[in-house]
């Protein structure tokens, strides 16, 4: 069995989520929400089956999604999912910008395509 990816293994995703929380809720509340998100993420990892850890090509999508699922129920204002569409899309698509896939994504990707 492989090890799950810890938060320190996905710093870009963690940094963007923490930044979003602080921008939306302020420094102090954002920090508290990030700490709670981290605890929830670690709790989920204890319950999840083996996804292959870093070895799977979908690791960032799998574990990044777990970060989002860990955060969402903790948000104090319970925003509609649609409000998270843009930050989540940007988070998961950012790795493709400037890559060989960039032109394909720009052709087929539309803001109205829902990831959540």
N, C-alpha and C positions, 0 to 999 in steps of 0.2 A: 504494500500500500504506500502511495506517495503522500507527501505532506500537502495540506492545503496551503494556498498562498496567504501569507499574513499581510497585514496592512503595509508593513515596511517593504513588501515586495511589489507594491503597486503605488509608488509615491505620486505619480502624476494624477491618478484618479483621486487619491486621498487629498492631495493639495487643492485640486479644483473643487471638490465637494466642500472641504473646509472653508475655502475662500468664498464660495457661494453662500454658505451658512452665515459667515461673518458679515458679508455684504447685505444680506437680507434681514438678519436679526441683531446686528451689532456685534462688536468684538466679544464682549463678555458672554452674552447669550449664545452666540455662534460657537464659542469655545466649549461651552457646556454641552451644546447639542452635538458637537463633533465627538466629545468624550463619550457621550451616551451612544452615539452611532458606533463608535469603536467597540464598546462593550457588547452591543447587540450583534455586531458582525462576528466577534469572537464566539459569542454564544451560538450563533447559527452554524459556525464551522464545526462545533462539537456534534451537531445533529446531522450534518450533511454527509452523503456518501462520498466516496473517492471520485473526484473529477479529473485526476491526473496531475493536479498541481501545476507547476510551471511547464511541465512536459507537454501539455495539450496546447494546440494552436489557438484554441478559443479561450485560453485562461483569462485574459484581460476582460473579455465580454462576460464570462461566467462570474468571476470574482468582483468585477466592477458592478455588475447587476446586484450582487449580494450587498454591496455597499449601499446602493440606492434603496434596496428593499429594507435595509437596516435603518436608514435615515428617515424614510417617508412617514412611518407611523409616529415618529417622535416629534414631528414638526408641530409647534404649538398652535398655529393658525389653520392647520389642516387644509392647505391649499388644494384646489382642484388639480388633478393630474396634469391637465393641459398647461398649467403654469410651469411645470417642470419639463415640459417637452423640449424647449429650446436649450436649457443648460445640459440636459441629458444627451440630447442629440449632439451638441457641440463636444461634449466629453467623449463620447464613443466614436465620433467621426474625426476627431482632431488628429489621430494617428495616420490618417490617409491623406491629409492635406500636404501637398508638395511631393507625394509619392507617385509612383507609376499609375496608381488607381485614381489619382486626383481628377483627371478629365472625365473618367467614367462616372465618378460620383457626382460631379457637377452636372452631367447630362441627365442622370437618372434621379438624383436626390432632389426632393422638393420639401419645403418646410411643412407642407400639408401631410406628408407621409408620417404616420404616427409610429413611434417606437415603443410607446408605453400603452 
